[in-house]
Amino acid sequence: MQFDELKQLYSLPFFDLIQRSRKVHEENWPQNEVQLCTLLSIKTGGCSEDCSYCAQSARYTTDVAAERLMEKDDILARARQALENGSTRFCMGAAWKGVKDGTKRFDQVLDIVESVSELGMEVCTTLGELGPVEAAKLKEAGVTAYNHNIDTSPEHYTNIVSTHTFQDRLNTLRHVQDAGMSVCSGGILGLGETTDDRLKMLEILSNFNPQPESVPINSLVPIPGTPLAESQGVDSFEVVRMIALARIAIPRAKVRLSAGRKQMSEELQTLCFFAGANSIFYGDKLLTTGNPQSQADLALLKKLGLEPQKPNRALAAPGAEDTRPLTPALA
């Protein structure tokens, strides 16, 4: 979808936009299901990158202490617990610039992935930059989806990060797709960006070939000690509009209500589900920030008549094998 189309949609009255996104959602996701994902930081802190929003950067003084890679048995215990609690995707994140084939830590990650994949859940990793060899080996080990957010527009990206480029992000995502893994990529609202930055971000994601399988929509959680510590919160209606636009622009993706959900009321979360969100991070913690407790999540889903989605280990990226025409957004 092109920028002008997104701009036209964004300019619609709020209820008109929500009606359109709901129609697209029902045509592509007719079941009343929500994907429950668990995110575990398997290596926290000490990252060499300077992402302005991140508490894990070694360049900032925050409450997040640098830790070593978790032991495999501890990770497996957390994965089993997530499975027992209803999660269908287990995502493992490591605070690294990237991983390189032939290194001890990459071999350790591959071994961990192989063991986690045997539990039957979808396996997602977010390890920073990947080359083609690393991507192929992660796929072979059992990774079904790789998370690498583009965060914002290319124009605004240089204001947020200086230690890598926007093109570096796109290169990793290309390697992920070429290896046969599904792409999980979205953005962060509240980085000081304009509405046009947000729309350009969605334009880029929607024009991936194939489109992303998952699109996380994060709201910045300001962390003391980071350059964005004093950032203002994101307007609730802006969050809903971005959920709706993501649903229209990328119809078959799971649109994930991600960071910042702890600050959302049940009513706001419900409006996001109605607008097109059908995936959440489930559990008490994301990488370094809090998350609504599992029982509260299950209680809300029950109120809304929503069921947890079953895992799909044979995950195919939207568009990779699906020949159905995309739902026209402006028809």
Sequence and secondary structure as in RCSB ss.txt:
>XXXX:A:sequence
MQFDELKQLYSLPFFDLIQRSRKVHEENWPQNEVQLCTLLSIKTGGCSEDCSYCAQSARYTTDVAAERLMEKDDI
LARARQALENGSTRFCMGAAWKGVKDGTKRFDQVLDIVESVSELGMEVCTTLGELGPVEAAKLKEAGVTAYNHNI
DTSPEHYTNIVSTHTFQDRLNTLRHVQDAGMSVCSGGILGLGETTDDRLKMLEILSNFNPQPESVPINSLVPIPG
TPLAESQGVDSFEVVRMIALARIAIPRAKVRLSAGRKQMSEELQTLCFFAGANSIFYGDKLLTTGNPQSQADLAL
LKKLGLEPQKPNRALAAPGAEDTRPLTPALA
>XXXX:A:secstr
  HHHHHHHHTS HHHHHHHHHHHHHHH  S EEEEEEEEEEE S BS   TT TTBTTS  S        HHHH
HHHHHHHHHTT SEEEEEE SSB  TTSHHHHHHHHHHHHHHTTTSEEEEE SB  HHHHHHHHHHT  EEE   
BS HHHHTTT SSS HHHHHHHHHHHHHHT EEE  EEE SS  HHHHHHHHHHHHTSSS  SEEEEEE    TT
STTTT     HHHHHHHHHHHHHHSTTSEEEE TTGGGS HHHHHHHHHHT  EEE SSBSSSSB   HHHHHHH
HHHHT EE    TT   TTTS  S    S  
